[in-house]
Amino acid sequence: MANRDIVAIGASAGGVEALSFLAKNLPRDFPATVLVTVHLPSEGSSVLDEILDRSGPLPAVFANDNDPLRTGHIYVAPANRHLIVDDDRLLLGHGSRENNSRPAIDPMMRSAAVCCGPRTIGVVLTGTLSDGASGLWAIDQCGGITVVQDPSDAEFSDMPTNALNRVKPDHVVGLGAMPKLLASLVLQPAGHTMPIPESVKFEVEIARGSSSSVEDMDRIAGRSGFACPDCHGVMWEIKEGELVRYRCHVGHTYAADLMSIALDENLRRALGSALRALEERRSLARRLEDQSRQSNRLYLASSWAKRAEEYERELSAIRSSVQRLDNLVQHAVEKRAAE
């Protein structure tokens, strides 16, 4: 009987240190393939594979398209590609960003759930926001084991906390206890095969780079009242237990918390456009007021002065709104940059 031989690990902020600790403390004869997705900077600027390779006994590399799965090896999702498990091989998907990231944790975990179901162990470590919660849900639905780092132990608690709030994981442990737990879990026989949700299969194909249609989306989710922050198309609301996500048929996907941030950013841009238009109207009104006074058309000058004052009041209100949104967006950007 097969053991639980796929370990899919997701992390973001604080993840390099956490992953280095795991790599250092996993045994040399670890009888499973380890898959890792961390939100990476631009292609060619990360040395995460070298860090993990030097940290412990298991060889670690950035995954290449069509790499065979090998036990006792660590495969890291490269920049700008989703890491996809396909039978006994790895694929690099070029589907749209999820939660504004590619690679993203959820596509990797969903693909492991579809491919390997009860052989899979999903792990969410330190990080901000909520990437990984949907992937853990998929692994749980397909009979795999779910593990979450104790939020009080994580350098950044958002990802573990959101996973706990939306999935009932099988294990919640501190980082120090995780190597021993994983070494124990991978020796267990795989669980019973479970039916795979059609929505999970569909989203794996999208992450690989397949196209979808409005009809495809209607089959797996209900339409929301929101427009996609990226392409401005219709978004569908996908419900996974306690988790709510939004996806357009192009493939852009947001968890609810990131959807809120993206909509705030779109609103800020719209308000910025309104601000520029009002500033131009106010400037024009002042110029026409001056011209009217110079030609002694005082009634018309007074009318333009009133319009300029009205535009100034509207400008003041919009400036205040833009400043508040700028503060919210900047806070979100700073959290994301920490990753």
C-alpha positions as a Markdown table, in Angstrom:
| # | Residue | x | y | z |
|---|---|---|---|---|
| 1 | Met | 0.0 | 0.0 | 0.0 |
| 2 | Ala | 1.3 | 3.5 | -0.9 |
| 3 | Asn | 2.4 | 5.8 | 1.9 |
| 4 | Arg | 1.6 | 9.5 | 2.1 |
| 5 | Asp | 4.5 | 10.4 | -0.2 |
| 6 | Ile | 3.6 | 13.9 | -1.4 |
| 7 | Val | 4.3 | 16.8 | 1.0 |
| 8 | Ala | 3.1 | 20.2 | -0.4 |
| 9 | Ile | 4.3 | 23.2 | 1.7 |
| 10 | Gly | 3.3 | 26.8 | 1.3 |
| 11 | Ala | 4.8 | 29.9 | 2.9 |
| 12 | Ser | 5.3 | 33.6 | 2.3 |
| 13 | Ala | 6.6 | 36.2 | 4.7 |
| 14 | Gly | 9.1 | 34.6 | 7.1 |
| 15 | Gly | 9.0 | 31.4 | 5.0 |
| 16 | Val | 12.7 | 31.2 | 4.0 |
| 17 | Glu | 13.7 | 30.8 | 7.7 |
| 18 | Ala | 10.9 | 28.3 | 8.4 |
| 19 | Leu | 11.6 | 26.2 | 5.3 |
| 20 | Ser | 15.3 | 26.2 | 6.1 |
| 21 | Phe | 14.5 | 24.8 | 9.6 |
| 22 | Leu | 12.4 | 22.0 | 8.0 |
| 23 | Ala | 15.0 | 21.2 | 5.4 |
| 24 | Lys | 17.7 | 21.0 | 8.1 |
| 25 | Asn | 15.7 | 18.6 | 10.3 |
| 26 | Leu | 14.0 | 16.2 | 7.8 |
| 27 | Pro | 15.8 | 12.8 | 7.7 |
| 28 | Arg | 18.0 | 11.8 | 4.8 |
| 29 | Asp | 15.8 | 8.8 | 4.1 |
| 30 | Phe | 12.6 | 10.9 | 4.0 |
| 31 | Pro | 10.2 | 8.7 | 1.9 |
| 32 | Ala | 8.3 | 11.5 | 0.2 |
| 33 | Thr | 8.6 | 14.2 | -2.4 |
| 34 | Val | 8.5 | 17.7 | -0.9 |
| 35 | Leu | 6.9 | 20.5 | -3.0 |
| 36 | Val | 7.5 | 24.1 | -2.0 |
| 37 | Thr | 5.8 | 27.3 | -3.1 |
| 38 | Val | 6.9 | 30.7 | -1.7 |
| 39 | His | 5.9 | 34.0 | -3.2 |
| 40 | Leu | 9.1 | 34.8 | -5.1 |
| 41 | Pro | 10.5 | 38.0 | -6.6 |
| 42 | Ser | 11.2 | 38.3 | -10.3 |
| 43 | Glu | 12.8 | 35.4 | -12.2 |
| 44 | Gly | 16.5 | 34.9 | -11.6 |
| 45 | Ser | 16.7 | 36.9 | -8.4 |
| 46 | Ser | 16.0 | 34.1 | -5.9 |
| 47 | Val | 18.5 | 31.6 | -4.5 |
| 48 | Leu | 15.9 | 29.7 | -2.4 |
| 49 | Asp | 16.9 | 26.4 | -4.0 |
| 50 | Glu | 20.5 | 26.9 | -2.9 |
| 51 | Ile | 19.5 | 27.9 | 0.6 |
| 52 | Leu | 17.4 | 24.8 | 1.1 |
| 53 | Asp | 19.9 | 22.6 | -0.6 |
| 54 | Arg | 22.6 | 23.7 | 1.9 |
| 55 | Ser | 20.3 | 23.6 | 4.9 |
| 56 | Gly | 19.9 | 19.8 | 5.2 |
| 57 | Pro | 20.4 | 16.4 | 3.7 |
| 58 | Leu | 17.7 | 16.5 | 1.0 |
| 59 | Pro | 18.7 | 17.9 | -2.4 |
| 60 | Ala | 16.6 | 21.0 | -3.3 |
| 61 | Val | 16.2 | 22.4 | -6.8 |
| 62 | Phe | 13.9 | 24.8 | -8.6 |
| 63 | Ala | 11.4 | 22.6 | -10.5 |
| 64 | Asn | 11.7 | 22.3 | -14.3 |
| 65 | Asp | 8.8 | 21.4 | -16.6 |
| 66 | Asn | 8.3 | 17.7 | -16.9 |
| 67 | Asp | 10.6 | 16.8 | -13.9 |
| 68 | Pro | 9.9 | 13.3 | -12.6 |
| 69 | Leu | 8.8 | 13.1 | -8.9 |
| 70 | Arg | 11.6 | 11.7 | -6.8 |
| 71 | Thr | 11.3 | 10.8 | -3.1 |
| 72 | Gly | 13.7 | 12.4 | -0.8 |
| 73 | His | 13.9 | 15.5 | -3.0 |
| 74 | Ile | 12.7 | 19.1 | -2.5 |
| 75 | Tyr | 11.2 | 20.9 | -5.6 |
| 76 | Val | 10.7 | 24.6 | -5.4 |
| 77 | Ala | 8.2 | 26.5 | -7.6 |
| 78 | Pro | 10.2 | 28.9 | -9.8 |
| 79 | Ala | 9.3 | 32.6 | -10.2 |
| 80 | Asn | 6.4 | 33.4 | -12.5 |
| 81 | Arg | 5.1 | 29.8 | -12.8 |
| 82 | His | 2.6 | 27.7 | -10.8 |
| 83 | Leu | 4.0 | 24.4 | -9.6 |
| 84 | Ile | 1.6 | 21.6 | -10.8 |
| 85 | Val | 1.7 | 17.9 | -9.9 |
| 86 | Asp | 0.6 | 15.8 | -12.9 |
| 87 | Asp | 0.7 | 12.0 | -12.2 |
| 88 | Asp | 4.4 | 11.2 | -11.6 |
| 89 | Arg | 5.7 | 14.4 | -13.0 |
| 90 | Leu | 5.8 | 18.2 | -12.4 |
| 91 | Leu | 4.5 | 20.8 | -14.7 |
| 92 | Leu | 5.0 | 24.6 | -14.7 |
| 93 | Gly | 1.7 | 26.3 | -15.3 |
| 94 | His | 1.4 | 29.8 | -16.8 |
| 95 | Gly | -2.2 | 30.4 | -15.8 |
| 96 | Ser | -3.2 | 33.7 | -14.3 |
| 97 | Arg | -2.0 | 35.0 | -11.0 |
| 98 | Glu | -3.9 | 33.9 | -7.9 |
| 99 | Asn | -4.1 | 36.3 | -5.0 |
| 100 | Asn | -1.9 | 38.5 | -7.1 |
| 101 | Ser | 0.9 | 35.9 | -7.1 |
| 102 | Arg | 2.5 | 33.4 | -9.5 |
| 103 | Pro | 3.7 | 31.1 | -8.2 |
| 104 | Ala | 0.8 | 30.7 | -5.8 |
| 105 | Ile | 0.3 | 28.1 | -3.1 |
| 106 | Asp | -3.3 | 27.2 | -3.8 |
| 107 | Pro | -2.7 | 25.9 | -7.4 |
| 108 | Met | 0.1 | 23.6 | -6.2 |
| 109 | Met | -2.0 | 22.2 | -3.4 |
| 110 | Arg | -5.0 | 21.7 | -5.6 |
| 111 | Ser | -3.0 | 19.8 | -8.2 |
| 112 | Ala | -1.5 | 17.6 | -5.5 |
| 113 | Ala | -5.1 | 16.9 | -4.2 |
| 114 | Val | -6.3 | 16.0 | -7.7 |
| 115 | Cys | -3.3 | 13.9 | -8.6 |
| 116 | Cys | -2.5 | 12.2 | -5.4 |
| 117 | Gly | -5.5 | 12.7 | -3.1 |
| 118 | Pro | -5.0 | 10.6 | 0.0 |
| 119 | Arg | -1.3 | 10.3 | -0.5 |
| 120 | Thr | -0.9 | 14.1 | 0.0 |
| 121 | Ile | 0.1 | 16.1 | 3.1 |
| 122 | Gly | -0.6 | 19.8 | 2.8 |
| 123 | Val | 1.3 | 22.3 | 5.1 |
| 124 | Val | 0.7 | 26.0 | 5.6 |
| 125 | Leu | 3.5 | 27.9 | 7.3 |
| 126 | Thr | 4.1 | 31.6 | 8.2 |
| 127 | Gly | 2.9 | 34.3 | 5.9 |
| 128 | Thr | 0.5 | 37.2 | 5.4 |
| 129 | Leu | -3.0 | 37.2 | 4.0 |
| 130 | Ser | -4.7 | 33.9 | 3.1 |
| 131 | Asp | -3.0 | 32.0 | 0.3 |
| 132 | Gly | -3.0 | 28.3 | 1.1 |
| 133 | Ala | -6.4 | 28.1 | 2.8 |
| 134 | Ser | -8.2 | 27.0 | -0.4 |
| 135 | Gly | -5.4 | 24.5 | -1.3 |
| 136 | Leu | -5.7 | 22.9 | 2.2 |
| 137 | Trp | -9.5 | 22.7 | 1.7 |
| 138 | Ala | -8.9 | 20.9 | -1.6 |
| 139 | Ile | -6.5 | 18.4 | 0.0 |
| 140 | Asp | -8.9 | 17.8 | 2.8 |
| 141 | Gln | -11.8 | 17.1 | 0.4 |
| 142 | Cys | -9.6 | 14.6 | -1.5 |
| 143 | Gly | -8.7 | 12.6 | 1.5 |
| 144 | Gly | -5.2 | 14.1 | 2.3 |
| 145 | Ile | -3.8 | 15.2 | 5.6 |
| 146 | Thr | -3.7 | 19.0 | 6.5 |
| 147 | Val | -1.1 | 20.6 | 8.8 |
| 148 | Val | -0.9 | 24.2 | 9.9 |
| 149 | Gln | 1.8 | 26.0 | 11.8 |
| 150 | Asp | 0.6 | 27.3 | 15.2 |
| 151 | Pro | -0.1 | 31.0 | 14.5 |
| 152 | Ser | 1.4 | 31.9 | 17.9 |
| 153 | Asp | 4.6 | 30.3 | 16.7 |
| 154 | Ala | 4.7 | 31.8 | 13.2 |
| 155 | Glu | 6.7 | 34.9 | 12.4 |
| 156 | Phe | 3.7 | 36.2 | 10.4 |
| 157 | Ser | 0.4 | 34.7 | 11.7 |
| 158 | Asp | -2.0 | 35.7 | 8.9 |
| 159 | Met | -1.7 | 32.6 | 6.7 |
| 160 | Pro | -1.9 | 30.1 | 9.5 |
| 161 | Thr | -4.8 | 32.0 | 11.2 |
| 162 | Asn | -6.8 | 32.2 | 8.0 |
| 163 | Ala | -6.2 | 28.5 | 7.3 |
| 164 | Leu | -7.4 | 27.7 | 10.8 |
| 165 | Asn | -10.5 | 29.9 | 10.4 |
| 166 | Arg | -11.5 | 28.3 | 7.1 |
| 167 | Val | -10.3 | 24.7 | 7.3 |
| 168 | Lys | -10.3 | 22.3 | 10.3 |
| 169 | Pro | -6.7 | 21.0 | 9.9 |
| 170 | Asp | -5.7 | 17.5 | 11.2 |
| 171 | His | -2.6 | 18.9 | 13.0 |
| 172 | Val | -1.7 | 22.4 | 14.4 |
| 173 | Val | 1.9 | 22.4 | 15.7 |
| 174 | Gly | 4.8 | 24.7 | 16.2 |
| 175 | Leu | 7.6 | 24.7 | 13.8 |
| 176 | Gly | 9.9 | 22.9 | 16.2 |
| 177 | Ala | 7.6 | 19.9 | 16.3 |
| 178 | Met | 6.9 | 19.8 | 12.6 |
| 179 | Pro | 9.9 | 17.7 | 11.3 |
| 180 | Lys | 9.1 | 14.9 | 13.6 |
| 181 | Leu | 5.3 | 15.1 | 12.8 |
| 182 | Leu | 6.0 | 15.0 | 9.0 |
| 183 | Ala | 8.5 | 12.2 | 9.4 |
| 184 | Ser | 5.7 | 10.2 | 11.1 |
| 185 | Leu | 2.9 | 11.1 | 8.7 |
| 186 | Val | 4.9 | 10.1 | 5.6 |
| 187 | Leu | 5.2 | 6.6 | 7.0 |
| 188 | Gln | 1.4 | 6.2 | 7.2 |
| 189 | Pro | -0.4 | 4.3 | 4.5 |
| 190 | Ala | -2.4 | 6.5 | 2.2 |
| 191 | Gly | -6.1 | 7.0 | 3.1 |
| 192 | His | -9.2 | 6.1 | 1.2 |
| 193 | Thr | -9.7 | 7.6 | -2.3 |
| 194 | Met | -12.3 | 10.3 | -2.2 |
| 195 | Pro | -14.3 | 11.9 | -5.0 |
| 196 | Ile | -12.6 | 15.0 | -6.4 |
| 197 | Pro | -14.8 | 18.1 | -6.6 |
| 198 | Glu | -15.2 | 19.2 | -10.2 |
| 199 | Ser | -14.4 | 22.8 | -9.3 |
| 200 | Val | -10.9 | 21.7 | -8.0 |
| 201 | Lys | -10.2 | 19.8 | -11.2 |
| 202 | Phe | -11.3 | 22.8 | -13.3 |
| 203 | Glu | -9.1 | 25.2 | -11.4 |
| 204 | Val | -6.0 | 23.0 | -11.8 |
| 205 | Glu | -6.5 | 23.1 | -15.5 |
| 206 | Ile | -6.8 | 26.9 | -15.4 |
| 207 | Ala | -3.5 | 27.1 | -13.4 |
| 208 | Arg | -1.8 | 25.0 | -16.1 |
| 209 | Gly | -2.8 | 27.6 | -18.7 |
| 210 | Ser | -6.1 | 26.3 | -20.1 |
| 211 | Ser | -8.8 | 28.7 | -21.1 |
| 212 | Ser | -12.3 | 28.9 | -19.6 |
| 213 | Ser | -15.6 | 30.3 | -20.7 |
| 214 | Val | -18.5 | 32.0 | -19.0 |
| 215 | Glu | -20.4 | 28.7 | -19.3 |
| 216 | Asp | -17.6 | 26.9 | -17.6 |
| 217 | Met | -17.6 | 29.3 | -14.7 |
| 218 | Asp | -21.4 | 29.1 | -14.4 |
| 219 | Arg | -21.1 | 25.4 | -13.9 |
| 220 | Ile | -18.9 | 25.7 | -10.8 |
| 221 | Ala | -20.0 | 28.9 | -9.1 |
| 222 | Gly | -22.5 | 31.7 | -8.9 |
| 223 | Arg | -22.0 | 35.1 | -10.4 |
| 224 | Ser | -21.1 | 37.9 | -7.9 |
| 225 | Gly | -21.9 | 41.6 | -8.2 |
| 226 | Phe | -18.1 | 42.4 | -8.5 |
| 227 | Ala | -16.0 | 43.2 | -11.5 |
| 228 | Cys | -12.5 | 41.7 | -11.8 |
| 229 | Pro | -9.9 | 44.2 | -10.5 |
| 230 | Asp | -7.5 | 43.1 | -13.4 |
| 231 | Cys | -9.6 | 42.7 | -16.5 |
| 232 | His | -12.9 | 44.2 | -15.3 |
| 233 | Gly | -14.9 | 41.2 | -16.3 |
| 234 | Val | -17.6 | 39.4 | -14.3 |
| 235 | Met | -16.4 | 37.6 | -11.2 |
| 236 | Trp | -17.9 | 34.4 | -9.8 |
| 237 | Glu | -18.1 | 33.6 | -6.1 |
| 238 | Ile | -16.7 | 30.3 | -5.1 |
| 239 | Lys | -17.6 | 28.9 | -1.7 |
| 240 | Glu | -15.4 | 26.3 | -0.1 |
| 241 | Gly | -16.7 | 25.6 | 3.4 |
| 242 | Glu | -16.0 | 28.8 | 5.3 |
| 243 | Leu | -13.8 | 30.1 | 2.5 |
| 244 | Val | -15.1 | 32.5 | -0.1 |
| 245 | Arg | -13.1 | 33.3 | -3.2 |
| 246 | Tyr | -13.7 | 35.3 | -6.4 |
| 247 | Arg | -12.6 | 34.2 | -10.0 |
| 248 | Cys | -13.2 | 35.6 | -13.4 |
| 249 | His | -13.3 | 33.4 | -16.5 |
| 250 | Val | -9.9 | 34.8 | -17.6 |
| 251 | Gly | -8.5 | 33.1 | -14.5 |
| 252 | His | -7.7 | 36.0 | -12.1 |
| 253 | Thr | -8.5 | 34.8 | -8.6 |
| 254 | Tyr | -8.7 | 36.5 | -5.2 |
| 255 | Ala | -9.5 | 35.4 | -1.7 |
| 256 | Ala | -12.0 | 37.7 | -0.1 |
| 257 | Asp | -9.4 | 39.7 | 1.9 |
| 258 | Leu | -7.2 | 40.3 | -1.2 |
| 259 | Met | -10.3 | 41.1 | -3.3 |
| 260 | Ser | -11.1 | 43.9 | -0.8 |
| 261 | Ile | -7.5 | 45.3 | -1.2 |
| 262 | Ala | -7.7 | 45.1 | -5.0 |
| 263 | Leu | -11.0 | 46.9 | -5.1 |
| 264 | Asp | -9.6 | 49.6 | -2.8 |
| 265 | Glu | -6.8 | 50.1 | -5.3 |
| 266 | Asn | -9.2 | 50.3 | -8.2 |
| 267 | Leu | -11.3 | 52.8 | -6.3 |
| 268 | Arg | -8.2 | 54.9 | -5.5 |
| 269 | Arg | -7.3 | 55.0 | -9.2 |
| 270 | Ala | -10.9 | 56.0 | -10.1 |
| 271 | Leu | -10.8 | 58.8 | -7.5 |
| 272 | Gly | -7.5 | 59.9 | -8.8 |
| 273 | Ser | -9.0 | 60.3 | -12.3 |
| 274 | Ala | -11.9 | 62.2 | -10.8 |
| 275 | Leu | -9.5 | 64.4 | -8.9 |
| 276 | Arg | -7.6 | 65.4 | -12.0 |
| 277 | Ala | -10.8 | 66.1 | -13.9 |
| 278 | Leu | -12.1 | 68.4 | -11.1 |
| 279 | Glu | -8.7 | 70.2 | -10.8 |
| 280 | Glu | -8.9 | 70.9 | -14.6 |
| 281 | Arg | -12.5 | 72.2 | -14.3 |
| 282 | Arg | -11.6 | 74.4 | -11.3 |
| 283 | Ser | -8.6 | 75.8 | -13.2 |
| 284 | Leu | -10.8 | 76.5 | -16.2 |
| 285 | Ala | -13.5 | 78.1 | -14.1 |
| 286 | Arg | -10.9 | 80.5 | -12.5 |
| 287 | Arg | -9.5 | 81.4 | -15.9 |
| 288 | Leu | -13.0 | 82.2 | -17.2 |
| 289 | Glu | -13.8 | 84.2 | -14.1 |
| 290 | Asp | -10.6 | 86.3 | -14.6 |
| 291 | Gln | -11.5 | 86.8 | -18.3 |
| 292 | Ser | -15.0 | 87.9 | -17.4 |
| 293 | Arg | -13.8 | 90.4 | -14.9 |
| 294 | Gln | -11.2 | 91.8 | -17.3 |
| 295 | Ser | -14.1 | 92.4 | -19.8 |
| 296 | Asn | -16.3 | 93.9 | -17.1 |
| 297 | Arg | -18.8 | 91.1 | -17.3 |
| 298 | Leu | -19.2 | 90.9 | -13.5 |
| 299 | Tyr | -22.4 | 88.8 | -13.3 |
| 300 | Leu | -20.7 | 86.1 | -15.4 |
| 301 | Ala | -17.5 | 86.4 | -13.4 |
| 302 | Ser | -19.5 | 85.8 | -10.2 |
| 303 | Ser | -21.1 | 82.7 | -11.7 |
| 304 | Trp | -17.7 | 81.2 | -12.6 |
| 305 | Ala | -16.4 | 82.1 | -9.2 |
| 306 | Lys | -19.3 | 80.1 | -7.6 |
| 307 | Arg | -18.6 | 77.1 | -9.8 |
| 308 | Ala | -14.9 | 77.3 | -8.9 |
| 309 | Glu | -15.7 | 77.3 | -5.2 |
| 310 | Glu | -18.1 | 74.3 | -5.7 |
| 311 | Tyr | -15.3 | 72.4 | -7.5 |
| 312 | Glu | -12.9 | 73.2 | -4.7 |
| 313 | Arg | -15.3 | 71.7 | -2.1 |
| 314 | Glu | -15.6 | 68.6 | -4.2 |
| 315 | Leu | -11.8 | 68.4 | -4.6 |
| 316 | Ser | -11.3 | 68.7 | -0.8 |
| 317 | Ala | -13.7 | 65.8 | -0.2 |
| 318 | Ile | -12.1 | 63.6 | -2.9 |
| 319 | Arg | -8.6 | 64.4 | -1.6 |
| 320 | Ser | -9.5 | 63.2 | 1.8 |
| 321 | Ser | -11.0 | 60.0 | 0.4 |
| 322 | Val | -7.9 | 59.4 | -1.7 |
| 323 | Gln | -5.6 | 59.9 | 1.3 |
| 324 | Arg | -7.5 | 57.4 | 3.4 |
| 325 | Leu | -7.4 | 54.9 | 0.5 |
| 326 | Asp | -3.7 | 55.5 | 0.0 |
| 327 | Asn | -3.1 | 54.7 | 3.6 |
| 328 | Leu | -5.0 | 51.5 | 3.4 |
| 329 | Val | -3.4 | 50.4 | 0.1 |
| 330 | Gln | 0.1 | 51.4 | 1.4 |
| 331 | His | -0.4 | 49.3 | 4.5 |
| 332 | Ala | -1.4 | 46.3 | 2.3 |
| 333 | Val | 1.5 | 46.8 | 0.0 |
| 334 | Glu | 4.0 | 47.0 | 2.9 |
| 335 | Lys | 2.6 | 43.7 | 4.2 |
| 336 | Arg | 2.9 | 42.1 | 0.8 |
| 337 | Ala | 6.4 | 43.5 | 0.3 |
| 338 | Ala | 7.5 | 41.7 | 3.5 |
| 339 | Glu | 6.9 | 38.5 | 1.7 |
